[in-house]
């Protein structure tokens, strides 16, 4: 039952975000959404950037792995940590964006 309520509220939040995205703003020169959710959008984009760089590191260095040398696994671990940090930052940015839009109730209890 609660899962259905979360889906409905997330859909409402996304429709509200779309309405704010298409609104040109009071001056007509910039979007209200960028002013209101700039911190969430910046965090999400930075997270996607880190995720992409970490994935690129994994792909590039996976071609140079030598099973007999354990030091060749170090760039893969670094890329995985980098990608995981980027994933978590993007997830946090998206969840805070939905929270600000009123899609998810905050956990106070």
C-alpha positions as a Markdown table, in Angstrom:
| # | Residue | x | y | z |
|---|---|---|---|---|
| 1 | Unk | 0.0 | 0.0 | 0.0 |
| 2 | Unk | 2.7 | 2.5 | 0.9 |
| 3 | Unk | 4.7 | 1.6 | -2.2 |
| 4 | Unk | 1.8 | 2.7 | -4.4 |
| 5 | Unk | 1.6 | 6.0 | -2.5 |
| 6 | Unk | 5.3 | 6.6 | -3.1 |
| 7 | Unk | 4.9 | 6.0 | -6.8 |
| 8 | Unk | 2.0 | 8.4 | -7.0 |
| 9 | Unk | 3.9 | 11.1 | -5.1 |
| 10 | Unk | 7.0 | 10.6 | -7.2 |
| 11 | Unk | 4.9 | 11.0 | -10.3 |
| 12 | Unk | 3.4 | 14.1 | -8.9 |
| 13 | Unk | 6.8 | 15.5 | -8.1 |
| 14 | Unk | 8.0 | 14.8 | -11.6 |
| 15 | Unk | 5.0 | 16.5 | -13.1 |
| 16 | Unk | 5.6 | 19.5 | -10.9 |
| 17 | Unk | 9.2 | 19.6 | -11.9 |
| 18 | Unk | 8.2 | 19.5 | -15.6 |
| 19 | Unk | 5.8 | 22.3 | -15.0 |
| 20 | Unk | 8.5 | 24.4 | -13.4 |
| 21 | Unk | 11.0 | 23.5 | -16.2 |
| 22 | Unk | 8.6 | 24.7 | -18.9 |
| 23 | Unk | 7.8 | 28.0 | -17.0 |
| 24 | Unk | 10.1 | 30.7 | -18.4 |
| 25 | Unk | 10.1 | 32.7 | -15.1 |
| 26 | Unk | 8.8 | 36.1 | -14.1 |
| 27 | Unk | 11.5 | 38.0 | -16.1 |
| 28 | Unk | 11.3 | 35.6 | -19.0 |
| 29 | Unk | 15.1 | 35.2 | -19.2 |
| 30 | Unk | 15.8 | 32.2 | -17.0 |
| 31 | Unk | 14.1 | 29.1 | -15.7 |
| 32 | Unk | 12.7 | 29.1 | -12.2 |
| 33 | Unk | 13.8 | 25.5 | -11.9 |
| 34 | Unk | 17.5 | 26.3 | -12.2 |
| 35 | Unk | 17.2 | 29.0 | -9.5 |
| 36 | Unk | 15.2 | 26.8 | -7.1 |
| 37 | Unk | 17.0 | 23.5 | -7.6 |
| 38 | Unk | 20.5 | 24.6 | -8.5 |
| 39 | Unk | 22.2 | 22.8 | -5.6 |
| 40 | Unk | 20.5 | 19.5 | -6.4 |
| 41 | Unk | 21.1 | 19.7 | -10.1 |
| 42 | Unk | 24.8 | 20.6 | -9.6 |
| 43 | Unk | 25.3 | 17.6 | -7.3 |
| 44 | Unk | 23.6 | 15.2 | -9.7 |
| 45 | Unk | 25.6 | 16.4 | -12.6 |
| 46 | Unk | 28.9 | 16.2 | -10.7 |
| 47 | Unk | 27.9 | 12.7 | -9.6 |
| 48 | Unk | 27.3 | 11.7 | -13.2 |
| 49 | Unk | 30.7 | 13.2 | -14.2 |
| 50 | Unk | 32.5 | 11.2 | -11.5 |
| 51 | Unk | 30.6 | 8.0 | -12.5 |
| 52 | Unk | 31.7 | 8.5 | -16.1 |
| 53 | Unk | 35.3 | 9.1 | -15.2 |
| 54 | Unk | 35.4 | 6.1 | -12.9 |
| 55 | Unk | 33.9 | 3.9 | -15.5 |
| 56 | Unk | 36.4 | 5.2 | -18.1 |
| 57 | Unk | 39.3 | 4.4 | -15.8 |
| 58 | Unk | 37.9 | 0.9 | -15.3 |
| 59 | Unk | 37.5 | 0.3 | -19.1 |
| 60 | Unk | 40.9 | 1.8 | -20.0 |
| 61 | Unk | 42.9 | -0.1 | -17.4 |
| 62 | Unk | 41.1 | -3.4 | -17.7 |
| 63 | Unk | 42.9 | -3.9 | -21.0 |
| 64 | Unk | 46.2 | -3.8 | -19.3 |
| 65 | Unk | 45.6 | -6.2 | -16.5 |
| 66 | Unk | 48.3 | -8.8 | -15.8 |
| 67 | Unk | 47.1 | -11.6 | -13.5 |
| 68 | Unk | 50.6 | -12.3 | -12.1 |
| 69 | Unk | 51.1 | -8.7 | -11.0 |
| 70 | Unk | 48.8 | -7.6 | -8.2 |
| 71 | Unk | 49.6 | -3.9 | -8.7 |
| 72 | Unk | 47.6 | -3.9 | -12.0 |
| 73 | Unk | 44.4 | -4.2 | -10.0 |
| 74 | Unk | 44.9 | -1.0 | -8.2 |
| 75 | Unk | 43.6 | 1.3 | -11.0 |
| 76 | Unk | 40.5 | -0.9 | -11.2 |
| 77 | Unk | 39.9 | -0.5 | -7.5 |
| 78 | Unk | 40.4 | 3.3 | -7.8 |
| 79 | Unk | 38.0 | 3.5 | -10.7 |
| 80 | Unk | 35.4 | 1.4 | -8.9 |
| 81 | Unk | 35.6 | 3.7 | -5.8 |
| 82 | Unk | 35.4 | 6.7 | -8.0 |
| 83 | Unk | 32.4 | 5.4 | -9.9 |
| 84 | Unk | 30.7 | 4.3 | -6.6 |
| 85 | Unk | 31.2 | 7.8 | -5.2 |
| 86 | Unk | 29.8 | 9.3 | -8.4 |
| 87 | Unk | 26.8 | 7.0 | -8.2 |
| 88 | Unk | 26.1 | 7.9 | -4.6 |
| 89 | Unk | 26.4 | 11.7 | -5.4 |
| 90 | Unk | 24.1 | 11.4 | -8.3 |
| 91 | Unk | 21.6 | 9.4 | -6.3 |
| 92 | Unk | 21.7 | 11.9 | -3.4 |
| 93 | Unk | 21.2 | 14.8 | -5.9 |
| 94 | Unk | 18.2 | 13.1 | -7.5 |
| 95 | Unk | 16.6 | 12.2 | -4.2 |
| 96 | Unk | 17.1 | 15.7 | -2.8 |
| 97 | Unk | 15.6 | 17.1 | -6.0 |
| 98 | Unk | 12.5 | 14.9 | -5.6 |
| 99 | Unk | 12.4 | 15.8 | -1.9 |
| 100 | Unk | 12.5 | 19.6 | -2.6 |
| 101 | Unk | 9.8 | 19.1 | -5.2 |
| 102 | Unk | 7.5 | 17.5 | -2.6 |
| 103 | Unk | 7.6 | 14.0 | -4.0 |
| 104 | Unk | 9.0 | 12.2 | -1.0 |
| 105 | Unk | 8.2 | 12.9 | 2.6 |
| 106 | Unk | 11.2 | 13.4 | 4.9 |
| 107 | Unk | 11.8 | 10.9 | 7.7 |
| 108 | Unk | 11.4 | 12.7 | 10.9 |
| 109 | Unk | 10.1 | 9.9 | 13.0 |
